[in-house]
Amino acid sequence: MLLLFVVASVGLLFYYDGKLHRTEALVPYAGRPADTPGTNWLIVGSDSRADLSDDQRQQLSTGDSDGSRTDTIMMVHKPPSGSAMIISIPRDLYVPIPGQGSHKINAAFNFGGPQLLTQTVEQLSGVRIDHYAEIGFGGFDSVVDAVGGVTICLDQPLNDPKAGLRLPKGCQELNGRQALGLVRTRAFPNADLERVVNQRKFLNALMAKATSPSVLANPFRLIPFVNGAVDALTVDEGDHIWNLMGLAWALRGNPITTTTPTGGDEYTDDGDSLAVGDNTEQFFTYIRKGLPVPDDLLSGKGGVLGG
């Protein structure tokens, strides 16, 4: 019986690995950073509506914008020792994009897809990206629903018609549609800078729920979650289901969460942007060396989610 269980488990592992959507995100290029200590993921939330029906666009309040940019850009850094880090890269950070001049960093995805975005992040940070994962509007809500929703606590009520969001203050369980609205909304005084804090906190809460006994020990939750995640995610050609399992496990505890420090506001050809500052380079120097980042370069507070 034990042998059958092991064989079945291994078989399921390779079955789901074969179902993953893959893309060439991590490709060689001249001047690519060498391997850096630890393991580094680039996690992208795409705002593409290409795979959504008209009914889904209306239900999820995604709008009808064409093209594909990145509402969410995160680097997950697992150092050689110590806690993992979830690092938000503000989409308005004004950086050189190879072959395109300088633009807000989220434009790299629209110009050249995962390959150009990965190269842009690597050139900005000097950190070599080891793994890539991308999720779009049409997959995020299904992953949340598969685990039975995620409980969050709001420090204030949220009302954003553009994101289809109307939530009261306090603790509540969000379904997939509500969760998508929460991570998309910019209805705050600090707009995107506050949104990225909420995105990190929600990702942490989602991973904690997905790796909890209530999901792992319940096949009626676990199998739909794995199916939903496999259908929703696009990974690099060299990534596998076991890499994603390691990522989820690393984020289930108490990771360090922060936003990439910047040089502050500046006006550019792309409009209001965020400048790369000396603190940006200092921050990524610690990441490149696998060293703990000093507290004065971390900014994990804010957002409307408690905790």
NORHUDA-V816997 format. One record per residue. RES is the residue in three letters. PSI is psi as a letter, one per 40 degrees, with the letter a starting at -180 (999 if undefined). Layout:
# NORHUDA-V816997
res | psi
RES | PSI
RES | PSI
This chain:
# NORHUDA-V816997
res | psi
MET | d
LEU | d
LEU | d
LEU | d
PHE | d
VAL | d
VAL | d
ALA | d
SER | d
VAL | d
GLY | d
LEU | d
LEU | d
PHE | d
TYR | d
TYR | d
ASP | d
GLY | e
LYS | e
LEU | h
HIS | h
ARG | i
THR | i
GLU | g
ALA | d
LEU | g
VAL | i
PRO | i
TYR | i
ALA | h
GLY | e
ARG | h
PRO | i
ALA | i
ASP | h
THR | i
PRO | i
GLY | a
THR | h
ASN | h
TRP | i
LEU | h
ILE | h
VAL | h
GLY | h
SER | i
ASP | e
SER | h
ARG | e
ALA | d
ASP | e
LEU | h
SER | i
ASP | d
ASP | d
GLN | d
ARG | d
GLN | d
GLN | d
LEU | e
SER | f
THR | e
GLY | a
ASP | f
SER | h
ASP | i
GLY | a
SER | h
ARG | a
THR | h
ASP | d
THR | h
ILE | h
MET | i
MET | h
VAL | h
HIS | h
LYS | h
PRO | i
PRO | d
SER | i
GLY | a
SER | i
ALA | i
MET | h
ILE | h
ILE | h
SER | h
ILE | h
PRO | h
ARG | e
ASP | e
LEU | h
TYR | h
VAL | i
PRO | h
ILE | h
PRO | h
GLY | e
GLN | e
GLY | a
SER | h
HIS | i
LYS | i
ILE | d
ASN | e
ALA | d
ALA | d
PHE | d
ASN | d
PHE | d
GLY | f
GLY | a
PRO | d
GLN | d
LEU | d
LEU | d
THR | d
GLN | d
THR | d
VAL | d
GLU | d
GLN | d
LEU | d
SER | d
GLY | e
VAL | h
ARG | h
ILE | h
ASP | d
HIS | i
TYR | h
ALA | h
GLU | h
ILE | h
GLY | i
PHE | d
GLY | e
GLY | d
PHE | d
ASP | d
SER | d
VAL | d
VAL | d
ASP | d
ALA | d
VAL | e
GLY | f
GLY | i
VAL | h
THR | h
ILE | i
CYS | h
LEU | h
ASP | e
GLN | i
PRO | i
LEU | h
ASN | h
ASP | g
PRO | d
LYS | d
ALA | e
GLY | f
LEU | h
ARG | g
LEU | h
PRO | i
LYS | i
GLY | a
CYS | h
GLN | i
GLU | h
LEU | h
ASN | a
GLY | d
ARG | d
GLN | d
ALA | d
LEU | d
GLY | d
LEU | d
VAL | e
ARG | d
THR | h
ARG | f
ALA | g
PHE | i
PRO | d
ASN | e
ALA | b
ASP | d
LEU | d
GLU | d
ARG | d
VAL | d
VAL | d
ASN | d
GLN | d
ARG | d
LYS | d
PHE | d
LEU | d
ASN | d
ALA | d
LEU | d
MET | d
ALA | d
LYS | d
ALA | d
THR | e
SER | i
PRO | d
SER | d
VAL | d
LEU | d
ALA | e
ASN | h
PRO | d
PHE | e
ARG | d
LEU | d
ILE | d
PRO | d
PHE | d
VAL | d
ASN | d
GLY | d
ALA | d
VAL | d
ASP | d
ALA | d
LEU | i
THR | h
VAL | i
ASP | i
GLU | d
GLY | e
ASP | i
HIS | i
ILE | d
TRP | d
ASN | d
LEU | d
MET | d
GLY | d
LEU | d
ALA | d
TRP | d
ALA | d
LEU | e
ARG | d
GLY | b
ASN | g
PRO | i
ILE | h
THR | h
THR | i
THR | h
THR | h
PRO | i
THR | i
GLY | e
GLY | a
ASP | i
GLU | i
TYR | h
THR | a
ASP | d
ASP | e
GLY | a
ASP | h
SER | i
LEU | h
ALA | i
VAL | h
GLY | i
ASP | d
ASN | d
THR | d
GLU | d
GLN | d
PHE | d
PHE | d
THR | d
TYR | d
ILE | d
ARG | d
LYS | e
GLY | f
LEU | i
PRO | h
VAL | h
PRO | i
ASP | d
ASP | e
LEU | e
LEU | i
SER | g
GLY | e
LYS | i
GLY | a
GLY | i
VAL | e
LEU | h
GLY | i
GLY | 999
